[in-house]
Amino acid sequence: MSTTEQIETLEAFRRAPEEYQESCRKIVISHAINELYGSQVYDEPAIAMAPNPYAKWLTCRVVMEEYGHHYRFFELGREMGVAEDRMLPDKTEKSPLSIMNYNMTSWEEFCVIKMLGDLAEILQVEDLVQCSFHPLRNLARMTMPEEHFHAEFGENFTTDICATDEGKALIQGHIDVIFPFIPPFFGRSASKNNEIYRKWGIKKRTNEAMRADYVDRARDIVEGKLGLKLPNYDLSSV
């Protein structure tokens, strides 16, 4: 198999070099774990926190779609030969992503998590829509519109909260605390795994490039649309 070859089927995947197969498995495992973990610790609890029936309805949609993302990645992983335990956060030794370590206690925090956290997920999915492993590429394309909805959900509700000076101050405080959890989400700079992903065409960009792009997009939303301040973050520290 050349490093530019496209793997269009699971049958072809099973014949691919082991380095290629294991790289694809790592990505699928990570998505399966974090989609489920985020659904459990953020999305589902937010239904009770939502302030009115409309917000609860949309939050229920987010929950349904996030659990659906886990299920899709979980099923793909099983078809790729991944043991089920490796894709369940309560049974695997693999740690969830950095943003999952935040202890959410309010609706306003949830809105900021969706606005900034799901924006980061959009960039991750964007990097897979041209993946050389077509079953993963197709799953990324299926997932993308829902990820956009989740980030827009957070942005729209956060915008509503910022309609008052008190709301702006509240959201700014949450951004100051939550945002620093997210840049490490993209992985370490000069990552060996990322180098292998790019070698095989599984991913296109370095972790550093994606992290810098994320910070620019987050700043456009926080400062350009909300009129707030994105905290300074030393990108060289990751």
N, C-alpha and C positions, 0 to 999 in steps of 0.2 A: 504494500500500500504506500503510495506517495503522500507527502504531507499536503498536497493540494486536492487529493481525491475526496469526492463526496460520498458519504455513506447514507444511502437512501432507505434501507430497510434494516430490520432487526437481524435478519439472516446475514446480511453483509457486515453488520456490527460484530456479530459473533466470530467472524473470520478476520476482523481487524487486529492489529498488534495490541498486545496486552496493555501497553502504555496508553494507547488511545482509549481502549475500553475503560480502564480504571479512571482516566481523566473525566470521561463522560459520566461515569458512575458518581464520582465525587460531587459534580455539579448537581446531579439529580438528587442525591442524598441531602445536600445542603438545602436545596429548595424545599424538599419534602419535610424536613425537620422544622425549618423556620416558618413555613406557611402554617403548619399545625400549631407550633408554639405561639406564634403571634395571635392566631385565632383564639387560643385558650386564655392567654394572659391579658390581651388588649381588646380584641374585637367583641367577643361574647360578653365579657363583663360590662362593656360600654352600652349595651342595650338598656340595662337598668339605670345607667347614668344619664341617658339621653333625656333632654328636658321636655319633650312633647311627642305626641304620636307620630308626627311627620319625621322627626329625627330618629325615633325608634324604628320606623319602617325602613328608612334608608340604611340605618346601622344593621338591621337584620339582613338586608341585601348584601352589605359588605361581609358580614359573617358567613352567609351562604357561599359567596364567591371565594372567600379565603379558604374555607374548608374544602371547597371544590378544587382549588389550586393544589392543596396538599394531596387530595385524592388522585388527581391526574399525575402528579410527579411520583406518587407512591406506586401507582399502577405501572407507569413506565419503568420505574426502577425494578419492580418485580419481573417485568418482561426482559429486562437487561440482566437478570440474574442476581440482583441485590437482595440480601436477606432482609426480611421485614423489620427485624429489630434494629437494623442500621438506619432506618428511616423514621423512627419514633423517638421523640425527645426524651421520654421517660425511660427508655430502654437502651439508649446508645451512650457511649462515652463522649461523643462529639458535642462540643458546646454550641449553644445557639449564638447567633450573631450579636454584636455589641449592643444594639438598640434594645434587645430583649432583656437586658439587665435593668431597665428603668422600671421603677415601681409606680405604676399609674394609679391615681386615686380620684381623678375628676374628669368630667366631660370635656372641659377645656384642654386638659392635657391630651386626651384622646384625639381631639381635633388637630392639635399640633403634631402628634405622632403620625397621623395619617397624612397630613400635609407634607411633612419633611421626610418621614420614614418611607412612605410609599413612593415618593419621588426618587429616593435611592433605589427602590426596587424596580422602578421603571427603567433606570439606566442599566441595571443588571439584565433585565429582560431584553432591552434593546440590543445588548451585546450578543444575544443568542439568536436573533431573528435571521441571521445569515450563517448560523452554525453549520458546520460540515456534516453533523449527525442530524439527518432530516427529521426523525421522530422528535428530537429535542427542539429543533427549529420550529416545527409545526406546533408543538406545545407552547412555545414562547409566543408565537403569533396569535394563538388562541387566547392566551392569558393577557396580552398587552392591553386590549380595550378595557378590561376589568381593572387592571392596575391604574390606568388613567382615571377611571371613575373614582377609585378609592382616594387618590391624591387630590382630585378636584373636590371630592366630598370634604376632605379636611380643609382645603383652601377656602371653600365657600362658607362653611360653618365658622371658620376662624375669622373670615372677613366680617361676618355678621356680629361676632362677639366684639370686634374692634370698632364697632359703630360708636362706642362711648369711650371717653378717656379712661374710665375705670377698666373697661374691657381691654383696651390697648395695653395698659400697664400689666394686666393679668397675663395676657398672651406673651408680652415681651419677657416676663419673668419665666414663663414656661419654655420659650425658645432658648433663653440663656442657659437653662439647665439641660434641655433635651438635645439640642443641636450637637454638642460635643460628643455624644454617644454615637453619632451616625457616620462621620468620615471613616473610622476604622472598619465599618461595614464592608468596605471595598477590598479589604485584604492588605497585607503588608506590601510596601514598596519593594521592588526588585524580587518579587515572589517567584520561586522556582515553579510552583504549580501554574501560575499565570503564564510563565514562559512556555511551558509545555502545552497549555491550552492554545496559545497563539501559534505555536509550531504546527499543530494539527488543524488549525482553522476552526477550532471549537469556539474560541473567543477571538475578538478582533483587537481589543485595546488593552493597554497596560492598566494595572490597578491605579497607578499614579494619574494617568490621563482621565480615567473615569472619576476619580475622586475630585480632581480639579474642575471637571465639567459639572459635577454635582454641586460643588460650592458655588459656582457661577449661577447655576439655575436656582439654587436655594436663595441666593442673594437677590435675584430678579424678583422672586415672589415676596420675600420678607421685606426688602427695602423698596423695590419698585412698585409693588401692588399694595402692601399693607402699610407702608410708611414707617416701618419699625427698623430695628438694627440687627443684622446678623452678627453674632459674636465672632471675634477674630479667632482663627484656628491655624496653628502652625502645621501646614501640610507635610513639612519635612520630618515631623515627629512620628509619623506612622510607618 
